[in-house]
């Protein structure tokens, strides 16, 4: 566990050599299509080190990567960039070591807000960029053609992933407009409150491979309804990621949907 300069905590584990080799191999396969792709991955390693540096010392980064502090310093400053193989190793070790979910939980709790609003957490460009890079590493090797976003709070993260995957963003809407065809559903919040959700029909099709990105799951009703709408389009859902889970109620509703929740906070609905 690293106690970092701002008071945040990053929990780290020591991955096995086999785990690192598997992730590194996947990264090299994904980014080996052209010289531009290889350079993109090398620069990504520099960027990730630079993003971590404000909150981790070079000694901490050495413990994570095994690379001498003097070299890490030059990487983080952008004076030099790692080789293709070294970059894959750096990205794999950091992705397997950093508990980004614990990091998010710490940030949410530090807000001390009576309302859980990820916009308050992701307002920091450092946080949204770091989260985006870590999610990209998690999704390495998967084909994504569309990113369905359930709330505006995760648009900063979705925008980065959209660029990396060259995949348009499809936002779940709470209001319909004349002249546009939608997949739609109703979510019953309470006996007196019903919310309508809409997805543009012309933006999803059977050939699409969809990443679903959600901000917060409480009961799981919204996310389950969104997945049902995507099912109507016959698009393939390749992954479902929610940044934060509150309580336990959502687990039963989403247990068969393969939803990945980065971190959970005890909460009673």
Backbone as CSV, one residue per row, in Angstrom:
resi,resn,N_x,N_y,N_z,CA_x,CA_y,CA_z,C_x,C_y,C_z
1,UNK,0.845,-1.191,0.000,0.000,0.000,0.000,0.878,1.238,0.000
2,UNK,0.571,2.176,-0.918,1.331,3.419,-0.998,0.478,4.579,-0.489
3,UNK,0.969,5.302,0.501,0.312,6.526,0.961,0.927,7.661,0.173
4,UNK,0.143,8.307,-0.668,0.718,9.264,-1.600,0.584,10.689,-1.096
5,UNK,1.224,11.592,-1.800,1.421,12.958,-1.324,0.124,13.690,-0.993
6,UNK,-0.939,13.450,-1.761,-2.178,14.188,-1.549,-3.043,13.574,-0.463
7,UNK,-2.572,12.506,0.153,-3.380,11.817,1.143,-4.170,10.661,0.557
8,UNK,-4.190,10.518,-0.773,-4.861,9.391,-1.403,-4.047,8.127,-1.162
9,UNK,-4.714,7.021,-1.306,-4.046,5.740,-1.108,-4.204,4.900,-2.366
10,UNK,-3.117,4.305,-2.807,-3.169,3.345,-3.898,-2.755,1.998,-3.334
11,UNK,-3.631,1.023,-3.433,-3.304,-0.316,-2.980,-2.676,-1.071,-4.137
12,UNK,-1.527,-1.650,-3.918,-0.827,-2.362,-4.983,-0.549,-3.800,-4.560
13,UNK,-0.578,-4.685,-5.540,-0.176,-6.067,-5.294,0.964,-6.401,-6.225
14,UNK,1.655,-7.461,-5.939,2.777,-7.875,-6.766,2.307,-8.949,-7.739
15,UNK,2.155,-8.609,-9.018,1.695,-9.617,-9.977,2.782,-10.638,-10.266
16,UNK,2.375,-11.825,-10.681,3.337,-12.855,-11.032,3.945,-12.551,-12.399
17,UNK,5.099,-13.132,-12.671,5.744,-12.943,-13.967,4.863,-13.460,-15.106
18,UNK,4.134,-14.537,-14.828,3.242,-15.109,-15.843,2.131,-14.127,-16.190
19,UNK,1.530,-13.500,-15.162,0.468,-12.519,-15.401,0.980,-11.355,-16.237
20,UNK,2.154,-10.839,-15.864,2.740,-9.714,-16.593,3.013,-10.103,-18.033
21,UNK,3.563,-11.283,-18.246,3.893,-11.741,-19.600,2.641,-11.861,-20.457
22,UNK,1.548,-12.345,-19.869,0.302,-12.517,-20.629,-0.268,-11.170,-21.063
23,UNK,-0.308,-10.206,-20.137,-0.852,-8.888,-20.474,0.068,-8.172,-21.465
24,UNK,1.374,-8.269,-21.243,2.334,-7.624,-22.139,2.207,-8.186,-23.554
25,UNK,2.049,-9.499,-23.667,1.894,-10.130,-24.984,0.622,-9.637,-25.675
26,UNK,-0.454,-9.499,-24.908,-1.717,-9.008,-25.465,-1.555,-7.568,-25.960
27,UNK,-0.852,-6.744,-25.180,-0.613,-5.357,-25.579,0.214,-5.293,-26.858
28,UNK,1.274,-6.086,-26.931,2.140,-6.056,-28.112,1.406,-6.532,-29.358
29,UNK,0.518,-7.505,-29.187,-0.277,-7.970,-30.326,-1.227,-6.875,-30.810
30,UNK,-1.861,-6.196,-29.856,-2.832,-5.159,-30.183,-2.182,-3.962,-30.875
31,UNK,-0.975,-3.597,-30.428,-0.333,-2.378,-30.922,0.825,-2.641,-31.891
32,UNK,0.817,-3.790,-32.538,1.918,-4.121,-33.448,1.550,-3.982,-34.927
33,UNK,0.370,-3.404,-35.196,-0.103,-3.362,-36.581,0.687,-2.387,-37.452
34,UNK,1.228,-1.348,-36.855,1.968,-0.354,-37.627,2.967,0.357,-36.720
35,UNK,3.875,1.115,-37.343,4.830,1.899,-36.562,4.111,2.931,-35.692
36,UNK,3.025,3.477,-36.229,2.254,4.468,-35.477,1.630,3.850,-34.229
37,UNK,1.109,2.619,-34.363,0.521,1.940,-33.217,1.578,1.627,-32.163
38,UNK,2.749,1.188,-32.631,3.821,0.890,-31.685,4.248,2.152,-30.928
39,UNK,4.352,3.261,-31.657,4.722,4.510,-31.013,3.644,4.959,-30.034
40,UNK,2.379,4.728,-30.373,1.282,5.103,-29.481,1.412,4.382,-28.138
41,UNK,1.745,3.090,-28.180,1.868,2.346,-26.929,3.078,2.817,-26.126
42,UNK,4.179,3.122,-26.814,5.375,3.609,-26.107,5.086,4.939,-25.409
43,UNK,4.350,5.811,-26.102,4.001,7.104,-25.512,2.975,6.941,-24.386
44,UNK,2.121,5.918,-24.494,1.148,5.667,-23.441,1.844,5.302,-22.138
45,UNK,2.940,4.547,-22.246,3.706,4.193,-21.052,4.279,5.448,-20.400
46,UNK,4.812,6.352,-21.210,5.298,7.635,-20.681,4.178,8.393,-19.971
47,UNK,3.019,8.440,-20.637,1.906,9.211,-20.079,1.424,8.630,-18.751
48,UNK,1.334,7.311,-18.667,0.862,6.691,-17.435,1.814,6.970,-16.279
49,UNK,3.101,6.912,-16.550,4.083,7.250,-15.517,3.943,8.707,-15.098
50,UNK,3.719,9.576,-16.070,3.558,10.999,-15.768,2.289,11.255,-14.952
51,UNK,1.223,10.491,-15.230,-0.014,10.644,-14.482,0.124,10.157,-13.045
52,UNK,0.926,9.127,-12.851,1.108,8.587,-11.509,2.105,9.388,-10.679
53,UNK,3.024,10.061,-11.357,4.120,10.728,-10.660,3.683,11.782,-9.643
54,UNK,2.643,12.573,-9.878,2.271,13.564,-8.859,1.914,12.945,-7.510
55,UNK,1.552,11.667,-7.506,1.108,11.031,-6.265,1.960,9.849,-5.835
56,UNK,2.922,9.463,-6.633,3.830,8.378,-6.276,5.268,8.849,-6.471
57,UNK,6.129,8.440,-5.576,7.549,8.784,-5.709,8.190,7.876,-6.752
58,UNK,9.376,8.248,-7.186,10.101,7.384,-8.121,10.465,6.054,-7.463
59,UNK,10.647,6.067,-6.152,10.906,4.814,-5.437,9.693,3.897,-5.536
60,UNK,8.490,4.471,-5.365,7.262,3.681,-5.508,7.141,3.115,-6.920
61,UNK,7.424,3.965,-7.910,7.334,3.515,-9.298,8.367,2.438,-9.603
62,UNK,9.526,2.546,-8.970,10.537,1.498,-9.130,10.010,0.176,-8.584
63,UNK,9.334,0.229,-7.415,8.790,-0.991,-6.829,7.712,-1.600,-7.728
64,UNK,6.980,-0.749,-8.433,5.938,-1.236,-9.334,6.504,-1.829,-10.614
65,UNK,7.525,-1.181,-11.175,7.987,-1.544,-12.517,9.327,-2.274,-12.556
66,UNK,10.157,-2.089,-11.516,11.481,-2.686,-11.526,12.486,-1.923,-12.372
67,UNK,12.103,-0.740,-12.838,12.979,0.088,-13.669,13.698,1.094,-12.781
68,UNK,15.011,1.288,-12.948,15.762,2.236,-12.110,15.126,3.621,-12.073
69,UNK,15.215,4.265,-10.916,14.579,5.565,-10.725,15.083,6.612,-11.714
70,UNK,16.371,6.563,-12.032,16.927,7.551,-12.954,16.300,7.439,-14.338
71,UNK,16.005,6.205,-14.758,15.372,5.986,-16.065,13.901,6.381,-16.011
72,UNK,13.225,6.032,-14.908,11.825,6.395,-14.741,11.641,7.907,-14.785
73,UNK,12.583,8.612,-14.195,12.529,10.075,-14.201,12.536,10.612,-15.630
74,UNK,13.388,10.066,-16.469,13.495,10.523,-17.852,12.262,10.125,-18.662
75,UNK,11.677,8.940,-18.342,10.433,8.534,-18.991,9.303,9.495,-18.632
76,UNK,9.148,9.759,-17.330,8.040,10.597,-16.852,8.146,12.022,-17.388
77,UNK,9.357,12.505,-17.552,9.564,13.859,-18.074,9.446,13.917,-19.590
78,UNK,9.455,12.754,-20.227,9.361,12.714,-21.680,10.683,12.932,-22.384
79,UNK,11.798,12.882,-21.638,13.114,13.061,-22.253,13.442,11.909,-23.190
80,UNK,13.033,10.725,-22.795,13.193,9.539,-23.630,11.912,8.728,-23.540
81,UNK,11.739,7.794,-24.472,10.588,6.907,-24.406,11.084,5.464,-24.376
82,UNK,10.333,4.588,-23.698,10.779,3.192,-23.602,10.667,2.465,-24.931
83,UNK,11.381,1.378,-25.055,11.248,0.537,-26.237,9.846,-0.072,-26.255
84,UNK,9.482,-0.661,-27.359,8.160,-1.282,-27.508,7.952,-2.352,-26.436
85,UNK,8.944,-3.215,-26.252,8.827,-4.296,-25.272,8.821,-3.750,-23.846
86,UNK,9.667,-2.738,-23.585,9.708,-2.139,-22.249,8.390,-1.452,-21.929
87,UNK,7.811,-0.773,-22.914,6.527,-0.099,-22.706,5.434,-1.106,-22.348
88,UNK,5.410,-2.237,-23.049,4.410,-3.270,-22.762,4.567,-3.789,-21.338
89,UNK,5.813,-3.963,-20.909,6.076,-4.444,-19.554,5.622,-3.422,-18.510
90,UNK,5.926,-2.140,-18.740,5.526,-1.078,-17.808,4.005,-1.035,-17.677
91,UNK,3.314,-1.020,-18.805,1.858,-0.932,-18.785,1.239,-2.155,-18.115
92,UNK,1.785,-3.329,-18.402,1.241,-4.557,-17.819,1.421,-4.566,-16.300
93,UNK,2.605,-4.199,-15.831,2.871,-4.231,-14.382,2.008,-3.221,-13.635
94,UNK,1.843,-2.025,-14.199,1.026,-1.006,-13.527,-0.445,-1.408,-13.543
95,UNK,-0.917,-1.910,-14.679,-2.319,-2.315,-14.779,-2.654,-3.408,-13.780
96,UNK,-1.722,-4.317,-13.550,-1.954,-5.428,-12.625,-1.708,-5.043,-11.165
97,UNK,-0.984,-3.966,-10.933,-0.599,-3.602,-9.568,-1.535,-2.596,-8.919
98,UNK,-1.951,-1.586,-9.671,-2.747,-0.507,-9.104,-4.203,-0.932,-8.949
99,UNK,-4.746,-0.736,-7.768,-6.165,-0.999,-7.519,-6.933,0.287,-7.793
100,UNK,-7.342,0.468,-9.033,-8.003,1.714,-9.418,-9.359,1.859,-8.739
101,UNK,-10.000,0.726,-8.419,-11.277,0.782,-7.721,-11.136,1.363,-6.328
102,UNK,-10.093,0.968,-5.609,-9.838,1.523,-4.281,-9.556,3.011,-4.380
103,UNK,-8.860,3.379,-5.428,-8.526,4.783,-5.679,-9.799,5.613,-5.854
104,UNK,-10.732,5.105,-6.671,-12.000,5.803,-6.896,-12.792,5.918,-5.597
105,UNK,-12.830,4.845,-4.829,-13.555,4.856,-3.560,-13.015,5.926,-2.623
106,UNK,-11.704,6.023,-2.544,-11.087,7.055,-1.708,-11.523,8.445,-2.142
107,UNK,-11.547,8.678,-3.440,-11.908,9.993,-3.966,-13.368,10.330,-3.678
108,UNK,-14.248,9.333,-3.819,-15.666,9.553,-3.540,-15.868,9.889,-2.068
109,UNK,-15.213,9.144,-1.191,-15.378,9.373,0.237,-14.799,10.709,0.672
110,UNK,-13.755,11.163,-0.004,-13.150,12.446,0.334,-14.050,13.628,-0.036
111,UNK,-14.959,13.421,-0.982,-15.876,14.489,-1.369,-16.835,14.852,-0.234
112,UNK,-17.180,13.846,0.602,-18.085,14.058,1.741,-19.382,14.746,1.312
113,UNK,-19.872,14.328,0.163,-21.102,14.904,-0.370,-22.278,14.013,-0.005
114,UNK,-23.449,14.591,0.329,-24.626,13.778,0.640,-25.175,13.047,-0.582
115,UNK,-24.751,13.462,-1.771,-25.190,12.831,-3.018,-23.969,12.259,-3.737
116,UNK,-24.069,11.001,-4.161,-22.983,10.381,-4.912,-23.037,10.899,-6.340
117,UNK,-22.085,11.730,-6.694,-22.055,12.345,-8.022,-20.638,12.213,-8.574
118,UNK,-20.476,11.324,-9.551,-19.136,11.098,-10.090,-18.598,12.291,-10.857
119,UNK,-19.477,13.206,-11.248,-18.987,14.429,-11.880,-18.067,15.199,-10.941
120,UNK,-18.325,15.097,-9.634,-17.492,15.780,-8.653,-16.118,15.112,-8.534
121,UNK,-16.065,13.814,-8.813,-14.796,13.082,-8.768,-14.027,13.266,-10.069
122,UNK,-14.735,13.140,-11.185,-14.079,13.175,-12.487,-13.853,14.594,-13.006
123,UNK,-14.171,15.588,-12.181,-13.900,16.981,-12.578,-12.413,17.235,-12.711
124,UNK,-11.606,16.447,-12.006,-10.151,16.566,-12.065,-9.658,15.853,-13.322
125,UNK,-9.068,16.572,-14.281,-8.621,15.923,-15.515,-7.578,14.836,-15.269
126,UNK,-6.766,14.985,-14.198,-5.788,13.953,-13.854,-6.507,12.644,-13.547
127,UNK,-7.588,12.733,-12.773,-8.326,11.538,-12.362,-8.995,10.880,-13.559
128,UNK,-9.689,11.672,-14.374,-10.409,11.095,-15.512,-9.445,10.485,-16.526
129,UNK,-8.300,11.123,-16.720,-7.317,10.590,-17.667,-6.696,9.297,-17.146
130,UNK,-6.339,9.274,-15.859,-5.759,8.067,-15.271,-6.760,6.913,-15.335
131,UNK,-8.003,7.187,-14.984,-9.041,6.158,-15.030,-9.230,5.653,-16.460
132,UNK,-9.178,6.571,-17.413,-9.353,6.200,-18.825,-8.246,5.268,-19.300
133,UNK,-7.002,5.597,-18.952,-5.873,4.767,-19.372,-5.956,3.384,-18.728
134,UNK,-6.302,3.339,-17.446,-6.398,2.050,-16.762,-7.511,1.193,-17.360
135,UNK,-8.629,1.816,-17.718,-9.711,1.064,-18.356,-9.297,0.578,-19.744
136,UNK,-8.560,1.413,-20.467,-8.087,1.010,-21.785,-7.209,-0.236,-21.680
137,UNK,-6.351,-0.272,-20.676,-5.502,-1.448,-20.479,-6.345,-2.674,-20.151
138,UNK,-7.410,-2.484,-19.377,-8.320,-3.576,-19.033,-9.007,-4.131,-20.279
139,UNK,-9.262,-3.262,-21.250,-10.020,-3.648,-22.441,-9.130,-4.046,-23.622
140,UNK,-7.822,-4.020,-23.419,-6.887,-4.340,-24.497,-7.200,-5.691,-25.131
141,UNK,-7.228,-5.696,-26.445,-7.479,-6.933,-27.174,-8.916,-7.134,-27.577
142,UNK,-9.818,-6.297,-27.051,-11.231,-6.421,-27.395,-11.575,-5.464,-28.537
143,UNK,-12.481,-5.904,-29.383,-12.940,-5.059,-30.484,-14.183,-4.297,-30.037
144,UNK,-14.129,-2.990,-30.132,-15.258,-2.140,-29.738,-15.577,-1.199,-30.899
145,UNK,-16.832,-1.188,-31.334,-17.231,-0.288,-32.421,-18.159,0.830,-31.943
146,UNK,-18.803,0.639,-30.785,-19.671,1.673,-30.209,-19.508,1.652,-28.684
147,UNK,-19.622,2.826,-28.078,-19.579,2.932,-26.618,-20.904,3.528,-26.161
148,UNK,-21.696,2.735,-25.455,-22.967,3.208,-24.924,-22.737,3.744,-23.512
149,UNK,-23.073,5.001,-23.319,-22.830,5.684,-22.050,-24.171,5.945,-21.377
150,UNK,-24.309,5.511,-20.121,-25.603,5.616,-19.447,-25.825,6.960,-18.769
151,UNK,-24.761,7.761,-18.585,-24.910,9.051,-17.902,-23.788,9.990,-18.321
152,UNK,-24.061,11.294,-18.245,-23.085,12.298,-18.662,-21.819,12.276,-17.803
153,UNK,-21.923,11.774,-16.581,-20.787,11.807,-15.651,-19.562,11.088,-16.194
154,UNK,-19.763,10.056,-17.010,-18.627,9.282,-17.509,-18.213,9.679,-18.928
155,UNK,-18.774,10.759,-19.445,-18.400,11.204,-20.787,-16.912,11.549,-20.917
156,UNK,-16.253,12.150,-19.892,-14.807,12.394,-20.038,-14.016,11.111,-20.277
157,UNK,-14.379,10.046,-19.583,-13.705,8.759,-19.754,-14.080,8.150,-21.103
158,UNK,-15.367,8.219,-21.440,-15.842,7.651,-22.702,-15.200,8.337,-23.902
159,UNK,-14.956,9.638,-23.788,-14.365,10.384,-24.905,-12.963,9.889,-25.218
160,UNK,-12.181,9.619,-24.185,-10.833,9.093,-24.391,-10.885,7.703,-25.028
161,UNK,-11.744,6.829,-24.489,-11.859,5.476,-25.029,-12.400,5.501,-26.453
162,UNK,-13.292,6.436,-26.725,-13.842,6.570,-28.075,-12.751,6.856,-29.087
163,UNK,-11.822,7.731,-28.716,-10.712,8.061,-29.614,-9.796,6.869,-29.823
164,UNK,-9.492,6.158,-28.747,-8.569,5.027,-28.836,-9.141,3.872,-29.652
165,UNK,-10.435,3.619,-29.504,-11.068,2.514,-30.227,-11.652,2.954,-31.578
166,UNK,-11.633,4.271,-31.837,-12.305,4.812,-33.022,-13.752,4.357,-33.031
167,UNK,-14.394,4.492,-31.857,-15.762,4.021,-31.673,-16.653,5.173,-31.229
168,UNK,-17.696,5.499,-31.986,-18.607,6.586,-31.608,-19.294,6.324,-30.270
169,UNK,-19.628,7.415,-29.582,-20.353,7.336,-28.309,-21.853,7.414,-28.580
170,UNK,-22.601,6.540,-27.930,-24.068,6.574,-27.998,-24.567,6.825,-26.576
171,UNK,-25.145,7.992,-26.352,-25.588,8.375,-25.011,-27.034,7.943,-24.779
172,UNK,-27.282,7.317,-23.641,-28.650,6.985,-23.251,-29.372,8.287,-22.894
173,UNK,-30.501,8.509,-23.545,-31.229,9.768,-23.363,-32.430,9.583,-22.435
174,UNK,-32.783,10.663,-21.769,-33.965,10.679,-20.908,-35.125,11.422,-21.560
175,UNK,-34.921,11.888,-22.783,-35.949,12.636,-23.499,-35.900,12.261,-24.971
176,UNK,-37.049,12.112,-25.575,-37.119,11.798,-27.004,-37.405,13.058,-27.804
177,UNK,-37.067,12.991,-29.091,-37.270,14.136,-29.982,-38.050,13.688,-31.221
178,UNK,-38.917,14.545,-31.734,-39.720,14.180,-32.912,-38.834,13.864,-34.126
179,UNK,-39.245,12.902,-34.898,-38.546,12.578,-36.130,-37.409,11.601,-35.980
180,UNK,-37.118,11.172,-34.745,-36.039,10.218,-34.504,-36.627,8.934,-33.952
181,UNK,-36.198,7.801,-34.471,-36.670,6.514,-33.986,-35.754,6.021,-32.874
182,UNK,-36.346,5.445,-31.841,-35.583,5.019,-30.670,-35.928,3.585,-30.273
183,UNK,-34.950,2.959,-29.601,-35.259,1.840,-28.730,-35.586,2.495,-27.394
184,UNK,-36.691,2.101,-26.782,-37.087,2.774,-25.553,-37.527,1.773,-24.494
185,UNK,-37.497,2.224,-23.257,-37.952,1.402,-22.145,-38.342,2.313,-20.996
186,UNK,-39.101,1.761,-20.057,-39.495,2.510,-18.870,-38.888,1.855,-17.638
187,UNK,-38.363,2.668,-16.743,-37.791,2.188,-15.489,-38.646,2.711,-14.348
188,UNK,-39.209,1.805,-13.565,-40.048,2.220,-12.444,-39.166,2.482,-11.225
189,UNK,-39.033,3.751,-10.874,-38.227,4.136,-9.716,-38.985,3.915,-8.410
190,UNK,-40.272,4.192,-8.469,-41.157,4.017,-7.323,-42.571,3.902,-7.881
191,UNK,-43.567,3.550,-7.055,-44.942,3.456,-7.569,-45.433,4.727,-8.252
192,UNK,-44.823,5.864,-7.910,-45.270,7.134,-8.491,-44.265,7.760,-9.454
193,UNK,-43.118,7.115,-9.637,-42.074,7.707,-10.484,-41.611,6.718,-11.544
194,UNK,-41.770,7.097,-12.793,-41.332,6.271,-13.920,-40.407,7.099,-14.802
195,UNK,-39.270,6.516,-15.158,-38.301,7.205,-16.021,-38.248,6.517,-17.378
196,UNK,-38.264,7.306,-18.432,-38.147,6.772,-19.788,-36.701,6.877,-20.265
197,UNK,-36.215,5.824,-20.908,-34.858,5.797,-21.454,-34.935,5.543,-22.956
198,UNK,-34.013,6.172,-23.700,-34.035,6.071,-25.161,-32.630,5.866,-25.720
199,UNK,-32.539,5.033,-26.760,-31.316,4.860,-27.546,-31.661,5.047,-29.019
200,UNK,-30.895,5.856,-29.720,-31.157,6.101,-31.136,-31.019,4.810,-31.942
201,UNK,-32.065,4.450,-32.660,-32.049,3.204,-33.435,-30.973,3.198,-34.514
202,UNK,-30.749,4.352,-35.158,-29.829,4.378,-36.293,-28.364,4.342,-35.858
203,UNK,-28.110,4.397,-34.555,-26.729,4.398,-34.073,-26.249,3.035,-33.601
204,UNK,-27.148,2.056,-33.553,-26.775,0.704,-33.132,-27.331,-0.309,-34.116
205,UNK,-26.505,-1.308,-34.443,-26.946,-2.349,-35.365,-26.339,-3.684,-35.016
206,UNK,-26.755,-4.698,-35.729,-26.337,-6.063,-35.414,-24.832,-6.295,-35.605
207,UNK,-24.174,-5.438,-36.389,-22.734,-5.616,-36.607,-21.883,-4.941,-35.527
208,UNK,-22.525,-4.185,-34.656,-21.768,-3.439,-33.641,-21.328,-4.316,-32.477
209,UNK,-20.152,-3.974,-31.969,-19.615,-4.594,-30.753,-19.537,-3.477,-29.715
210,UNK,-20.327,-3.618,-28.666,-20.616,-2.501,-27.779,-19.924,-2.635,-26.414
211,UNK,-19.297,-1.528,-26.002,-18.844,-1.375,-24.629,-19.873,-0.501,-23.927
212,UNK,-20.399,-0.967,-22.805,-21.354,-0.189,-22.018,-20.610,0.395,-20.821
213,UNK,-20.702,1.704,-20.672,-19.995,2.396,-19.594,-21.019,3.133,-18.737
214,UNK,-21.086,2.747,-17.451,-22.045,3.341,-16.522,-21.311,4.060,-15.400
215,UNK,-21.991,5.021,-14.785,-21.357,5.736,-13.683,-21.593,5.016,-12.362
216,UNK,-22.826,5.022,-11.880,-23.153,4.439,-10.577,-24.304,3.456,-10.735
217,UNK,-24.185,2.276,-10.106,-25.304,1.329,-10.069,-25.822,1.233,-8.637
218,UNK,-27.135,1.409,-8.487,-27.797,1.308,-7.186,-28.597,0.009,-7.137
219,UNK,-29.756,0.033,-7.789,-30.607,-1.155,-7.849,-30.282,-2.004,-9.076
220,UNK,-29.599,-1.399,-10.061,-29.296,-2.104,-11.303,-30.407,-1.992,-12.332
221,UNK,-31.502,-1.282,-12.004,-32.636,-1.183,-12.925,-32.263,-0.469,-14.224
222,UNK,-31.558,0.650,-14.101,-31.205,1.418,-15.306,-30.293,0.618,-16.216
223,UNK,-29.230,0.052,-15.645,-28.266,-0.684,-16.461,-28.901,-1.912,-17.093
224,UNK,-29.748,-2.607,-16.348,-30.443,-3.771,-16.895,-31.345,-3.361,-18.055
225,UNK,-32.022,-2.220,-17.915,-32.907,-1.735,-18.978,-32.116,-1.326,-20.217
226,UNK,-30.956,-0.705,-20.001,-30.096,-0.315,-21.124,-29.631,-1.556,-21.882
227,UNK,-29.245,-2.596,-21.160,-28.801,-3.834,-21.808,-29.945,-4.482,-22.592
228,UNK,-31.161,-4.365,-22.074,-32.323,-4.897,-22.809,-32.523,-4.131,-24.124
229,UNK,-32.356,-2.810,-24.092,-32.504,-2.015,-25.312,-31.431,-2.387,-26.331
230,UNK,-30.195,-2.570,-25.857,-29.119,-2.963,-26.768,-29.433,-4.331,-27.373
231,UNK,-30.022,-5.206,-26.566,-30.417,-6.521,-27.066,-31.398,-6.427,-28.219
232,UNK,-32.294,-5.441,-28.176,-33.258,-5.250,-29.256,-32.569,-4.880,-30.572
233,UNK,-31.420,-4.215,-30.463,-30.676,-3.823,-31.667,-29.887,-4.985,-32.252
234,UNK,-29.765,-6.063,-31.466,-29.016,-7.265,-31.841,-27.511,-7.000,-31.931
235,UNK,-27.056,-5.883,-31.337,-25.619,-5.629,-31.247,-25.024,-6.549,-30.186
236,UNK,-23.737,-6.800,-30.301,-23.036,-7.667,-29.340,-22.414,-6.810,-28.234
237,UNK,-22.723,-7.132,-27.005,-22.118,-6.435,-25.860,-20.821,-7.160,-25.502
238,UNK,-19.687,-6.481,-25.687,-18.400,-7.122,-25.425,-17.935,-6.909,-23.989
239,UNK,-18.421,-5.838,-23.340,-18.056,-5.604,-21.938,-18.996,-4.567,-21.340
240,UNK,-19.214,-4.682,-20.040,-20.033,-3.724,-19.296,-19.246,-3.299,-18.068
241,UNK,-18.974,-1.998,-17.963,-18.176,-1.479,-16.857,-18.953,-0.378,-16.139
242,UNK,-19.073,-0.510,-14.821,-19.659,0.541,-13.990,-18.563,1.046,-13.055
243,UNK,-18.465,2.349,-12.908,-17.403,2.915,-12.078,-17.635,2.619,-10.601
244,UNK,-18.877,2.726,-10.149,-19.161,2.617,-8.718,-20.446,1.840,-8.475
245,UNK,-20.402,0.930,-7.512,-21.594,0.205,-7.083,-21.954,0.594,-5.665
246,UNK,-23.217,0.906,-5.447,-23.685,1.265,-4.110,-24.514,0.119,-3.540
247,UNK,-24.090,-0.390,-2.394,-24.822,-1.468,-1.753,-24.713,-2.789,-2.486
248,UNK,-25.705,-3.643,-2.279,-25.684,-5.001,-2.822,-26.866,-5.313,-3.739
249,UNK,-27.886,-4.450,-3.739,-29.135,-4.777,-4.448,-28.924,-5.026,-5.938
250,UNK,-27.975,-4.321,-6.551,-27.756,-4.437,-7.994,-27.191,-5.796,-8.396
251,UNK,-26.526,-6.477,-7.468,-25.826,-7.719,-7.815,-26.771,-8.799,-8.309
252,UNK,-27.914,-8.955,-7.639,-28.849,-10.006,-8.041,-29.443,-9.720,-9.415
253,UNK,-29.758,-8.456,-9.681,-30.371,-8.095,-10.969,-29.382,-8.234,-12.129
254,UNK,-28.108,-8.022,-11.853,-27.108,-7.990,-12.925,-26.143,-9.180,-12.894
255,UNK,-26.433,-10.176,-12.056,-25.463,-11.254,-11.853,-25.152,-12.043,-13.120
256,UNK,-26.090,-12.108,-14.055,-25.864,-12.873,-15.290,-25.445,-11.996,-16.461
257,UNK,-25.177,-10.709,-16.215,-24.876,-9.772,-17.290,-23.376,-9.516,-17.462
258,UNK,-22.543,-10.092,-16.627,-21.096,-9.916,-16.762,-20.636,-8.500,-16.480
259,UNK,-21.314,-7.805,-15.575,-20.980,-6.416,-15.266,-19.744,-6.349,-14.375
260,UNK,-18.788,-5.491,-14.762,-17.596,-5.252,-13.953,-17.782,-3.932,-13.205
261,UNK,-17.755,-3.973,-11.894,-17.874,-2.769,-11.076,-16.517,-2.497,-10.442
262,UNK,-15.970,-1.311,-10.697,-14.612,-1.025,-10.247,-14.493,-0.960,-8.736
263,UNK,-15.492,-0.401,-8.078,-15.442,-0.341,-6.613,-16.858,-0.262,-6.068
264,UNK,-17.031,-0.701,-4.823,-18.348,-0.678,-4.184,-18.261,0.076,-2.858
265,UNK,-19.386,0.694,-2.509,-19.502,1.413,-1.238,-20.770,0.929,-0.539
266,UNK,-20.703,0.569,0.741,-21.907,0.143,1.439,-22.998,1.202,1.363
267,UNK,-24.209,0.740,1.058,-25.311,1.693,0.877,-26.613,0.935,0.969
268,UNK,-27.592,1.514,1.661,-28.910,0.895,1.792,-29.910,1.691,0.971
269,UNK,-30.590,1.024,0.052,-31.589,1.673,-0.788,-32.938,1.647,-0.096
